[in-house]
Amino acid sequence: MLKKILLLTVVAMFTLWISACRSGSASQAQLRPAPDFSLTAFDGRPLSLSANRGKVVLLDFWATWCEPCKAEIPHFVDLQNHYGSQGLQIIGLSMDDDEQAARDFYQHYKMNYPVALASSRITDQYGGVLGLPITFAIDRQGRIVSRHIGATDPAVFESEVKKLLGN
């Protein structure tokens, strides 16, 4: 148990350090297309980034064992409820090895947006997942506008969403 606590503490500290060093917005000249993917969501429907072109997307890489992820997900549910009708689509990609655990989590947290298991190919396309959570804000043209590594204040996401939606 002590090893697990120590490991979680080290991961959390590393995630915060990475967040401070690497999160933030890209300038207009640095915007790059978000890599497309094609998966099956936990609800059985096809899930791809390209099917959401024209929407603002928050793409969240998370895991059931990640405490900051557990804290952020209820805020994503609220954002989807509030801004979904205006063109926001949140997509969750679980980094769990145990699909059933991720499905149970999805149901327990009443996640109102599509969720699927991430593949190593997808994580590689997004620059690797060095800590969790990692959330990408993607504009209506399918370009990555920002990347947030580690726990992020929900107000930051809401401000970005409002700006990208034109509110």
JOTAVEN-V879137 format. One record per backbone hydrogen bond with DSSP energy under -0.5 kcal/mol. NH is the residue of the N-H (numbers start at 1). CO is the residue of the C=O. Records with the same first field share a line. If there is no record, write none. Layout:
NH: CO / CO
This chain:
5: 1
6: 2
7: 3
8: 4
9: 5
10: 6
11: 7
12: 8
13: 9
14: 10
15: 11
16: 12
17: 13
18: 14
19: 15
20: 16
21: 17
22: 18
23: 19
24: 147
26: 145
30: 27
31: 27 / 28
32: 144
34: 142
39: 47
41: 39 / 45
42: 115
44: 41
47: 39
49: 37
52: 49
53: 50
54: 140
55: 52
56: 87
57: 138
58: 89
59: 57 / 136
60: 58 / 91
61: 59 / 134
62: 60 / 93
66: 63
67: 65
70: 66
71: 67
72: 68
73: 69
74: 70
75: 72
76: 72
77: 73
78: 74
79: 75
80: 76
81: 77
82: 78
83: 79
84: 80
86: 83
87: 84
88: 83
89: 56
91: 58
92: 114
93: 60
94: 92 / 116
95: 62
99: 97
102: 98
103: 99
104: 100
105: 101
106: 102
107: 103
108: 104
109: 105
110: 107
111: 106
116: 92
118: 94
123: 119
124: 120
125: 121
126: 122
127: 124
128: 123
130: 128
133: 61
134: 61
135: 148
136: 59
137: 146
138: 57 / 136
139: 143
142: 139
144: 32
145: 137 / 143
146: 137
147: 24
148: 135
149: 147
150: 133 / 148
156: 153
157: 153
158: 154
159: 155
160: 156
161: 157
162: 158
163: 159
164: 160
165: 161
166: 162 / 163
167: 162
